[in-house]
């Protein structure tokens, strides 16, 4: 089969299309014919060699895909040949024409969701759901500020927060991104390229501040985030690309909380709960992944460049 293989850590050019062997599933494993592959920023961090946990070389990148079950091990109970599914994590790497996963890494894809949208679920929707519900314990009626709300995780968070009755303020860097955030249900959207754009938060919250902030770029925003919080407000740090100096007094005076998160710290029980909720949200039309572009698998290097560019609204997907 064809797959993208990385033989040495480095820039996007190390993503090479190769012909590799296709493994068969063991008794508790599932084999999937891949129809679409999700590209995530974490894929680029691992490829470049800066991610804390590195795979052995050579490796096939990717955590997210969607497709059709072509084989199931003798001990698999939840899936059969022909089932439409998506996955989060695999045993073989997702930038490929076929993948092998454990049964617990695979989730059923609702009939109203196509494979391209299915490939946009694993990392983005799991991250957004985990941040809102397991880390921040978000509640209906609370106000949440989502930085980078026009990206894959951000758009998922807008939809999930809105569906649970939260008031959503989102930020983006282009007018197209602003309009997209509003279309997804945010009651306000701010352009983070405009000077003093966060001043609007005070007016939007009637001076009370926001209850929760989902932070995608903490090394730029965290200092300002603490000023925007209400009493007992929370910041969940989802992404950061460096260090930042903050004033702890900004947190002390409000009894506010800064918490980090990594999706890879979730338990299997939590993932099962998260994806049950995602399935329900998809089936009922509350969640609907936004796709920015689809590229052939051979253009994985281009996809890695694109996913890290500012102003890219929605998900980048590879098609085998």
Buried (B, 14 or more C-beta within 10 A) or exposed (E): BBBBBBEEBEEBEBBBBBEBEBBEBEEBBBBBBBBBBBBBBBBBBBBBEEBEEEBEEBBBBBBBBBBBBBBBBEEBEEBEEEBBBBBBBBBBBBBBBBBBBBBBBBBBBBEEBBBBBBBBBBBBBBBBBBBBBBBBEBEEEBBBBBBBBBBBBBBBBBBBBBBBEBBBBBBBBBEEBBBBBBEBBBBBBBBBEEEEEBEBBBEBBEEBBBBBBBBBBBBBBBBBBBEBBBEEBBBBBBBBEEEEEBEEEBBEEBEBBBEEBEBEEBEEEBBEBBBEBBBEBBBEEBBBBBBBBBBEBBBBBBBBBBBBEEEBBBBBBBBB
